[in-house]
């Protein structure tokens, strides 16, 4: 707050220039109708971005950290938020009355941060933010992705395949302990066996996992010569995976525990298979339905009959009624792909294309000419329905 240079008249209050405070909603980057969860999510993102420990020596970031904490303190409280929506920053000016809401200052922004991020014991989000790990020093293994290509037939009936890939697996020499056989673990000199170290950063104290022993409180006297103390080595793994019927390109399957091995007893990661289905030379997939086009002779289209059509499970009979037109689509119920999450399979859609003969013998031509005369096609080569619509152009 900055006072005016001139002496005010005795009968007037001093004139002050007030720095306009930034809007709380704009500081957090949320709309005025944002939910409590959206406000909390926005604060967490901003708090991590501007925290002084992530921006050492950056006064501007520290100031922004205080501002977003103040904004969150107001907007996450229903009563304070209602007062702010009605009166703005005046609701929290020092000495504000009952209408203006609670008077006085705000809480320590670091207290707010600890509350939101859960500054408790080992393994908390708060602790992980400052680079710690689990309280026992363990690290879970990473998840892995494996892209696998299968045929449409395999996608329809399901298939079991053996796959091989490189990953970090437990060291056979030390059994995953990281210690050379016969060696022992000794008390960590950095944390003196506590597994945690305390760091003072100004008025903010952080307790985190010991970086030397990773929270175990002990160190390996003689690291394993094969894995150099990590307990893991890179090797090729081979596993059998079962792909269920009905998968499609983009489907993801989880193979629990087949990712990379954990460190210091941490859980192994998972393996995620991403499915890619090859294009088929006959069928086109549309969800759980199959689509194909089949050319038929014009005599069959005119006279009707029965033909055999291919399906993924063999052959099927399809009845073609007399007078079938090109582009007509028939449905074979249940001849599509099995649904991945349902007991109702898809259908197979068959669209016929009527083929017109290109080369005719003299006898075939004569008989067709006789047919054209007998049916009236020689005089009316264009369909009557179309001619009625288009005759005004002639």
PAKOLRO-464241 format. One record per residue (C-alpha): residue in three letters; x, y, z. Coordinates in steps of 0.05 Angstrom, whole numbers, plus 32768, in hexadecimal, padded with zeros to 4 digits. Example, Ala and Ser with C-alpha at 12.3 -4.5 7.8 and 13.67 -1.06 7.14 Angstrom:
! residues 2
ALA80F67FA6809C;SER81117FEB808F;
//
This chain:
! residues 394
UNK800080008000;UNK801C80437FEC;UNK80068087800A;UNK7FFB80C77FE1;UNK803280FC7FE7;UNK800381367FF6;UNK7FE88146803C;UNK7F9E8137803C;UNK7F6C816A8055;UNK7F588163809E;UNK7F118150808C;UNK7F24811A805B;UNK7F4080D48062;UNK7F8580C68044;UNK7F8280B17FFB;UNK7FA5806E7FEE;UNK7FBB804A7FB0;UNK7FAA7FFF7FB5;UNK7FCD7FCD7F89;UNK7F977FA57F66;UNK7F9B7F5C7F7C;UNK7F977F257F48;UNK7F577EFF7F40;UNK7F597EBD7F68;UNK7F377E967F30;UNK7F687EB07EFC;UNK7FA47EA07F29;UNK7F8F7E577F2C;UNK7F787E567EE4;UNK7F317E3E7EF1;UNK7EEC7E597EE1;UNK7EBE7E787F15;UNK7E927E3A7F12;UNK7ECC7E0A7F1E;UNK7EBF7DD07F4E;UNK7EE67DC47F8E;UNK7F0C7D8B7F6C;UNK7F1E7DB87F30;UNK7F377DEE7F60;UNK7F617DBD7F87;UNK7F7E7D9E7F48;UNK7F907DE37F2D;UNK7FB17DF77F6F;UNK7FDB7DB87F70;UNK7FF57DC67F2A;UNK80057E0F7F3A;UNK80247DFF7F7E;UNK80537DCD7F60;UNK80657DFE7F28;UNK80767E387F57;UNK808F7E167F96;UNK80CF7E387FB0;UNK80F37DF67FB5;UNK80E77DEB7F6B;UNK80FD7E337F5C;UNK81377E427F8B;UNK81467E8D7F8E;UNK810C7E9F7F61;UNK80E67ED57F88;UNK80B17EDB7F52;UNK80A07E917F57;UNK809E7E967FA3;UNK806E7ED07F9F;UNK80427EA97F6E;UNK80437E6D7F9D;UNK80287E997FD5;UNK7FF27EB67FA7;UNK7FD87E747F8E;UNK7FD77E597FD5;UNK7FAF7E957FEC;UNK7F7F7E8C7FB2;UNK7F767E437FC2;UNK7F6A7E51800C;UNK7F307E7E7FFA;UNK7F117E577FC0;UNK7F127E137FE2;UNK7EEA7E2D801D;UNK7EA07E35800B;UNK7E937E70803A;UNK7ED27E958025;UNK7EC47E887FDC;UNK7E7D7EA37FE2;UNK7E987EE28004;UNK7ECD7EEB7FCF;UNK7E9B7EE17F96;UNK7E707F187FB5;UNK7EA27F4B7FCF;UNK7EE37F397FAD;UNK7F257F457FD1;UNK7F017F777FFF;UNK7EE37F3C8023;UNK7F267F2C8042;UNK7F417F72804F;UNK7F5B7F7C8095;UNK7F227F8E80C4;UNK7EEC7F778094;UNK7EA87F7280B5;UNK7E777F3880B6;UNK7E5E7F478070;UNK7EA37F448054;UNK7EB37F018071;UNK7EED7EEE809E;UNK7F207F2380AE;UNK7F6B7F1B80B7;UNK7FA37EFB808E;UNK7FAC7EB7806F;UNK7FCE7E778083;UNK80167E678074;UNK80177E51802B;UNK80467E17803D;UNK80127DFE806F;UNK7FDF7DFD8038;UNK800F7DD9800A;UNK801D7DA4803F;UNK7FD37D9A804C;UNK7FC17D918002;UNK7FFD7D667FF0;UNK7FF97D3C802F;UNK803A7D498052;UNK80397D0A807A;UNK80687CCF807D;UNK808D7CA78048;UNK806F7C9C8005;UNK80407CD88006;UNK80357D067FCB;UNK80557D3D7FF3;UNK80947D157FFD;UNK80987CFE7FB5;UNK80937D467F9E;UNK80D77D537FBE;UNK80F87D177F9F;UNK80ED7CE27FD5;UNK80D87C9A7FCB;UNK80B47C677FF6;UNK80C57C668040;UNK80E87C238039;UNK81117C3B7FFE;UNK80EE7C0E7FCC;UNK80DE7C247F86;UNK80A97C027F5D;UNK80BD7BEA7F18;UNK80A87C107EDA;UNK806F7BFB7EAD;UNK80807BE57E67;UNK805C7BE97E24;UNK805E7BB47DEE;UNK803E7BBE7DA9;UNK80267B7D7D8A;UNK80077B717D45;UNK7FD37B3A7D39;UNK7FA77B257CFF;UNK7F5C7B327CFB;UNK7F517AE77D03;UNK7F7A7AE77D43;UNK7F537B227D5C;UNK7F127AFC7D4F;UNK7F247ABB7D72;UNK7F587AD27DA4;UNK7FA07ABB7DA4;UNK7FDA7AAA7DD2;UNK801E7AC47DBE;UNK80647AC27DDA;UNK80867B067DDC;UNK80CD7B1A7DEE;UNK80E67B5E7E05;UNK811E7B7F7E2C;UNK81117B957E73;UNK81327B9F7EB7;UNK812B7B5D7EDD;UNK81427B467F22;UNK818C7B377F24;UNK81987AEC7F2A;UNK81DC7AF57F4A;UNK81C37B1A7F87;UNK817A7B067F85;UNK81657B4E7F7B;UNK81837B667FBD;UNK81BA7B8E7F9D;UNK81EE7B717FCD;UNK82277B437FBA;UNK821B7AFE7FD7;UNK823C7AF9801C;UNK823D7B448027;UNK82117B688059;UNK81EC7BA98061;UNK82087BE0808F;UNK81E77C1C80AF;UNK81E27C57807F;UNK82137C8D8095;UNK81E97CC58075;UNK81A97CBB809C;UNK81C77C8F80D4;UNK81937C5980C8;UNK81567C8780CA;UNK81477C7F8080;UNK81357CC9807D;UNK815A7D0B807D;UNK81407D4F8091;UNK81507D8D8068;UNK81427DD5807D;UNK81307E048045;UNK81247E488065;UNK80E97E428093;UNK80D27E03806F;UNK80EC7DBF8087;UNK80E87D82805B;UNK80F17D3B8071;UNK80FF7D0B8038;UNK811B7CC78029;UNK81667CC18031;UNK81857CC77FEB;UNK81C07C9B7FFF;UNK819A7C5D8016;UNK81577C6A7FF6;UNK81337C678038;UNK814B7C22804E;UNK81787C3D8086;UNK81AF7C0E806E;UNK81E17C0B8035;UNK81FF7BD08011;UNK82447BC0802A;UNK82597BA17FE8;UNK822C7BAD7FAB;UNK821D7B737F7D;UNK82507B707F45;UNK821B7B5D7F11;UNK81E77B937F1D;UNK82147BC47F42;UNK81E67BC77F7E;UNK81A57BD67F59;UNK81897B907F5F;UNK81737B917F15;UNK81927B807ED3;UNK817C7B8A7E8B;UNK81677B4A7E69;UNK81387B2C7E36;UNK80F77B127E52;UNK80C87AE17E2F;UNK80807AD97E44;UNK803F7ABC7E27;UNK80067AEC7E20;UNK7FBD7ADB7E14;UNK7F987B0B7DE7;UNK7F4D7B047DF0;UNK7F1B7B027DB5;UNK7EFF7B457D9F;UNK7F3B7B727DA8;UNK7F457BAB7D77;UNK7F7D7BDA7D63;UNK7F8C7C057DA0;UNK7F747BD27DD3;UNK7FA27BCE7E10;UNK7FAE7B907E39;UNK7FD07B907E7D;UNK7FFF7B597E92;UNK80087B647EDD;UNK804F7B607EF9;UNK80717B567EB6;UNK808E7B9C7EB2;UNK80D27BAF7ECE;UNK80E97B957F12;UNK80E57BC37F4E;UNK81217BDA7F76;UNK812D7BC77FBF;UNK80F07B9B7FC2;UNK80C27BCA7F9B;UNK808A7BAC7F73;UNK80967B9B7F2A;UNK80737BC57EF6;UNK803F7BAC7EC5;UNK80447B9D7E7B;UNK80117BBE7E4D;UNK80047B9E7E09;UNK7FEA7BCD7DD4;UNK7FC57BA87D9C;UNK7FCB7BB67D52;UNK7F9D7B8E7D23;UNK7FB77B867CDB;UNK7F8B7B9B7CA1;UNK7F667B617C80;UNK7F647B547C35;UNK7F197B467C35;UNK7EFA7B617C74;UNK7EF67BA77C90;UNK7EE77BAE7CDA;UNK7EB27BDE7CF3;UNK7EB07BD77D3F;UNK7E9A7B8F7D4B;UNK7E7C7B897D05;UNK7EA07B717CC7;UNK7E947B8E7C82;UNK7EA57B717C3E;UNK7E927B7B7BF5;UNK7E847B407BC7;UNK7E7B7B447B7B;UNK7E427B1C7B5E;UNK7E2E7B0D7B16;UNK7DF57B367AF9;UNK7DCF7AF67AE9;UNK7DD07AE37B33;UNK7DB97B297B46;UNK7D7F7B237B14;UNK7D6A7ADB7B21;UNK7D7E7AD47B6A;UNK7DA17A997B8B;UNK7DCE7A847BC4;UNK7E187A907BCA;UNK7E4E7A7F7BFD;UNK7E727AB97C1E;UNK7EB17AB87C49;UNK7EAE7AC77C93;UNK7EE47AC67CC8;UNK7EC87A847CE2;UNK7EBF7A627C9E;UNK7E8C7A667C67;UNK7E447A7E7C6B;UNK7E097A797C3A;UNK7DEB7ABA7C22;UNK7DA97ABC7BFC;UNK7DA67AEF7BC4;UNK7D5E7B017BB3;UNK7D4A7B0C7B6A;UNK7D537B547B52;UNK7D8B7B647B83;UNK7DAA7BA77B73;UNK7DF47BB97B77;UNK7E057BD67BBB;UNK7DD27BAD7BE1;UNK7DEC7B9A7C26;UNK7DDB7B597C4A;UNK7DE67B4B7C94;UNK7E007B097CB0;UNK7DEB7B0A7CF8;UNK7E217AF97D2B;UNK7E587AEE7CF7;UNK7E817B2A7D0C;UNK7EB47B2E7D44;UNK7EA77B1B7D8D;UNK7E9D7B577DB9;UNK7ED57B627DEB;UNK7EA77B757E24;UNK7E667B567E0E;UNK7E497B127DFC;UNK7E287B2D7DBC;UNK7E557B257D7E;UNK7E537B557D44;UNK7E357B487CFF;UNK7E537B407CBA;UNK7E3A7B707C85;UNK7E3F7B597C3D;UNK7E367B8C7C05;UNK7E2E7B707BBF;UNK7E477B917B80;UNK7E267B797B40;UNK7E597B6A7B0A;UNK7E487B797AC1;UNK7E6A7B4C7A8E;UNK7EA07B6E7A66;UNK7EAB7B3C7A2E;UNK7E707B197A0C;UNK7E707AE379D8;UNK7E447AEC799B;UNK7E107ABC79B6;UNK7E0F7ADF79FA;UNK7E077B2379D8;UNK7DCD7B0979AD;UNK7DA97AEC79E9;UNK7DB27B2C7A11;UNK7D987B5579D7;UNK7D5B7B2879D4;UNK7D517B317A1F;UNK7D577B7D7A18;UNK7D217B7D79E3;UNK7CF47B4E7A09;UNK7CFA7B767A4A;UNK7CF47BBA7A29;UNK7D3A7BCE7A3D;UNK7D4C7BDE79F5;UNK7D187C1679F4;UNK7D217C2D7A3D;UNK7D6A7C227A50;UNK7D647C527A8B;UNK7D3B7C417AC8;UNK7CF47C5F7AC5;UNK7CF87C7D7B0B;UNK7D377CA57AFA;UNK7D1B7CB87AB5;UNK7CDD7CD77AD4;UNK7D097D037B00;UNK7D397D167AC9;UNK7D0C7D1C7A8B;UNK7D087D687A93;UNK7D517D6C7A81;UNK7D467D497A3E;
//
